[in-house]
Amino acid sequence: MGHAVAIWDHKAAIELTKDWNGIDQVVLRNPQGASARVSLHGGQVTSWRNDRGEELLFTSSKAIFKPPKAMRGGIPICFPQFGNCVSLEQHGFARNKVWTIDENPPPLHHNDSHGKSFVDLLLKPSEEDLKFWPHSFEFCLRVSLGADGKLTLISRIRNINSKPFSFSFAYHTYLSVSDISEVRIEGLETLDYLDNLFKRERFTEQGDAITFESEVDRVYLSSPNVIAVLDHERKRTYVIRKEGLPDTVVWNPWEKKSRAMLDFGDEEYKQMLCVDGSAIEKPITLKPGEEWTGRLELTVVPSSFCSEGLIIPS
Ligand code: TA6
């Protein structure tokens, strides 16, 4: 695929290029200098930088960029399955497939395009995929970068089958943090969660912000649509807004699991935290012709905006 630059309104631009493995990727830029990169391998956002060029997503220094494995970092798309399943690979096949650019996507609201740099990607099952997961679907993923640097992912999954199917889903979001011991999450207090470290047994979170002293691998249930991840050292807060994604995965592998992952540095758990907008506890069921939308918006604000708790600018 050649290099082409299309100029969108507000001088936002997209660039079609290739990564160092020759895999097609799209670079989204806004006039202020922020950028995002989306690989056609997996439809995975691999980079999101602010207008000062600072990388906001974590990527392991040992990440493997060769298909079919998903790169360890960025925002892998977990579909049609989050977690383990007999007939599917961990977290489903979507993140291990080559997506295409959708030149004629189904229309979105004007606000989802106006003033944004965006790309629409499409995934449809191959004959091979249908052997493992016999459901015909169309998965349209819109990735956009706003003039304010906001990163938005909109997944629309339509059942083009003759019978219903169910799936679970997650935006497996690797946030870059200064030091995990300096990070807290606000918005998940008092919620029930399934703890993957205890065979997904159900527990209830205590009443204050979540901090980290050991491995955490939980699915918080029926979580709010606005969650704040405060990085004290960098005085930076990630604001996660979601729609259609009732659950929130929180994962940090800590020391022991970090050492067990070949594509992850032994000490890298200190610089990352996964906080995933997801639909896991109650899988989504689509009748023929029905469509589901899962929307994720990521912004970064100075932590001073959140000193009184979840008072987040709109
Ligand atoms: O809860 C998040 C999780 O399921 C962890 O158990 C861990 O396996 C993580 O996802 C990473 O999964 P991956 O397949 O990307 O190595």
Residues whose N, C-alpha, C, O or C-beta is under 5 A from the ligand:
A	BS01	TA6	Q90 H91 D217 V249 W251
